[in-house]
Amino acid sequence: MGHDIKTVKEAGALVRHTWRAASGFFLSIELLLMLLVAFAAVGGVWLAVMGSPLCLLPFGLAGAYLVARPVLHLKRILAWPFM
């Protein structure tokens, strides 16, 4: 990306700068919600493979997230920190 890094100190400074720029996203509720939905989707598939009707609960959570996320962005409860 056009960075001319020659020393370990310059690389460390670039890593610190990148982490500070991205920390708003990594510490946000948005990432927590995405991870929760990912775990729910994997758990739902696993329960579906096992033949359990309980697979509908995690799939329902994932579906509810897909509906709730745009609403939360429109109400400005969630916001992308990089925009």
C-alpha positions in Angstrom: 0.0 0.0 0.0 2.9 2.3 -0.6 4.6 2.0 2.8 8.4 2.0 2.5 9.3 0.2 5.7 12.9 -0.5 6.3 13.2 -1.0 10.1 11.4 -2.9 12.8 10.7 0.4 14.5 8.9 1.7 11.4 6.9 -1.5 11.2 5.9 -1.2 14.8 4.8 2.4 14.4 2.7 1.4 11.4 1.0 -1.5 13.3 0.3 0.9 16.2 -1.2 3.5 13.9 -3.3 0.9 12.1 -4.6 -0.6 15.4 -5.5 2.9 16.7 -7.4 3.6 13.4 -9.3 0.3 13.6 -9.8 0.1 17.4 -13.2 1.8 17.1 -14.5 -1.1 15.1 -12.8 -3.9 17.1 -14.2 -2.5 20.4 -17.7 -1.9 19.0 -20.9 -3.8 19.6 -21.1 -4.3 15.8 -18.3 -6.8 15.9 -19.8 -8.6 18.9 -23.1 -8.9 17.1 -21.4 -10.3 14.0 -19.5 -12.8 16.0 -22.7 -13.9 17.8 -24.5 -14.4 14.5 -21.6 -16.4 13.1 -21.6 -18.7 16.1 -25.4 -19.0 15.9 -25.2 -19.9 12.2 -22.6 -22.6 12.9 -24.6 -23.9 15.8 -27.7 -23.9 13.7 -26.1 -25.9 10.9 -24.7 -28.4 13.5 -28.1 -28.8 15.1 -29.7 -29.2 11.7 -27.2 -31.9 10.7 -28.0 -33.7 14.0 -31.7 -33.5 13.1 -32.8 -31.4 16.0 -35.7 -29.0 15.7 -33.8 -26.6 18.0 -31.8 -25.5 14.9 -34.6 -23.0 14.3 -33.6 -20.9 17.3 -30.1 -20.0 16.0 -31.4 -19.6 12.5 -34.1 -17.3 13.9 -31.4 -15.2 15.7 -29.4 -14.9 12.5 -32.5 -13.9 10.6 -33.5 -11.4 13.2 -30.0 -9.8 13.1 -30.3 -9.4 9.3 -33.6 -7.5 9.9 -32.5 -5.6 13.0 -29.1 -4.4 11.7 -30.4 -1.9 9.1 -32.9 -0.6 11.5 -30.3 0.0 14.2 -28.1 1.8 11.6 -31.0 4.0 10.5 -31.7 4.9 14.1 -28.0 5.7 14.5 -27.7 3.2 17.4 -25.0 1.4 15.4 -22.6 3.2 13.1 -19.6 2.3 11.1 -16.6 4.1 12.6 -14.7 4.3 9.3 -17.3 6.2 7.3 
